[in-house]
Amino acid sequence: MKRTLYEKLLDWKNDPGRKPLILQGARQVGKTWLMKEFGSKEYEQTAYLNFESSERLRSMFTSDFNTKRILSVIEIEVGYKIRPENTLIIFDEIQEAGKGLTALKYFCEQAPEYYIMAAGSLLGVSLQSNTSFPVGKVDFLRMYPMSFFEFLENTGYSMLKDQLAGENWSVVEVFHEKLVELLRLYYFIGGMPEVVDHYRQHEDLNAVRNIQKKILLGYENDFAKYAPIEIVPRIRLVWHKLISQIAKDNRKFIFGQIKKGARAKDFETAINWLVDAGLVLKINSVEKPSIPLNAYVNIDAFKLFLLDIGLLNALADVDARILLEKNLILTEFKGALTEQFVAQQLNINDTLYYWTASNATAEVDFLIQRQNEVIPIEVKAEENLKSKSLKVYVEKFKPSLAVRTSMSRFRQQDWMNNVPLYAILGL
């Protein structure tokens, strides 16, 4: 398996000012595999410690933060001498170790020559709750499910991916129908590494769905394990109502659709927990599409998406034939899936927002900020090239670039570009 984040790990390794690295991301997105793979390829030794599987190690940091003592414990545990110049130390499931996150500060200050990576399930939740966490003493990278480009890379289409990434449209045009076919397949499989790996080996979509269901069950079990007991029922309600929220023609989150009489204050904590856990992507509306976008956020208006389109389809029990055979049964949900896909791809590199006209007559699905410009992006599920809302936005705000993404081929017009859905990550 090849992951794009590997190159950023190399940058971290070669940075003379590097700090201990925290790899964030939802459970099952491949953090442990990537850290071990990086260690095996880039270092002579990898000292791997999992604090969830070893109760003995969980108290390693509680008595003091003396790095020499801690390194001695690690050496005894792994059975060899830790040499800083050629050893990667991995602290996996670090949230299970008492004061484990705080200990990274002391490695930064007392032993900066050591290469240290840390990761853990629902680490985003742990970071939010740990008020003593030392800001400025660690580096961060975030890991997501495999993008569509990574999916192509790992299923035998690496050269096609390279042409897409290079925006070589004259070559891409020849393979348009094939890319649409592969995109529909990705809609069903998604980007969870275990799912993609099983598919590339066996091409069994029934087995794919079974693995997706197991991952979803694992997430639900985490609610009870990691979340405060008093909000677990509300987390479950939000989780199971995501499908109905995303499937609406207007995907703005409506609290009243969770249950009758529900209010924002009743479910804000539950939603924030899911966001911090990396299981849900929250996209806020902006009242004014100006730089910087985060200065104009309307915190009361937002959309929620799942971390992975394949898991969304599993949660909704969407049959593979409906996606792969262009079946019209999906109707409105087809648009929801497409918006989910675009959100998942763009979120890898950009913070996302959306815009709604004050009179609610127009809405642009996504806005991203690139340097000193705001780029509006309208999403179309198939080849419908009507872009009324985007036209309203362009006439009102006159952006230097406007994008419509659809199943149609790449084309440039005087007021906007149509970027194929399969190429949206390269925007």
C-alpha angles and dihedrals in degrees: 000000000000123000126192091220089068090082091055090052088055090052089052092050093050095045108106089205095051122143130198106299125231113201108204129192143112122291116280097021091116105263096139093045093049094049092049092044091050091048094050094049103037104035137046091228136025118199103201120189123180112195094192095058096042117058090181092064097049093085093049094110102033101087097050143325098247102146094202090057092045092050090051089054090050092050092052091048096051096034101234142077116275110229110191096212096059108019129091114205114206122195104192123189086011092169087073092063116084109246089355095136092048090051090066089070091062093049087053092050103032105028110022092153092074122091107229130176126181133188140157148173111278089358089155089065091048092050092051093051097043103085093178093060108131110241114211096023098091140047121231134211125174123216124205136183113284114290121229088260090054089047089056091046092054100041099056102275102100094130091052089049090053091054090050093048090049092049091232092165097176089063095036090054091065091057098041097118092045091051091050088052091050091046091056088050090052089051088063101036099037124187108292103131097225090051094047092046092051092048095050090052100041109012089216111147093187090057089046091057092048091054091048090052091051091051090050090049089051090054091051090051088053090059091068094038100050110017124083106268093236094062099040094095090051092048089053091049093051091045095053093043094054091092094056091045094050093043094059116107086235104046096197107131113255115196092200089066092063090065136328112288095009115156133197095253090057095058108022093096092049092050092047090051091055090047093049089048089057092238096112132039115217118202119189129208120241122218092209126023096224136125119302096033094193089064090065101045119142101213092194095059119063146134126227126213132179120251093247135029093215091055090047090056090047091050089051094042092232110177117236092233091061091058100038098044098048089244113184093216090095093067107157094009089064088066090047092053091049092051089047090053094049092046091051093050099043093044090067092072107013143047107241132219135163135215133222125186114246090245090047092236094121137031131183111210098219141008124193129186117227114181105299100350139073115223118204116211125195118195125215122185098213133356099310101135099187108120106178097151093046089049090053090050094048093049091049102042104020099215118195089234131025124181134204115187121199144134088279124103125267114283136162122220130182093260105026147007125239107218116190113244090240090060100044094106089064093057 
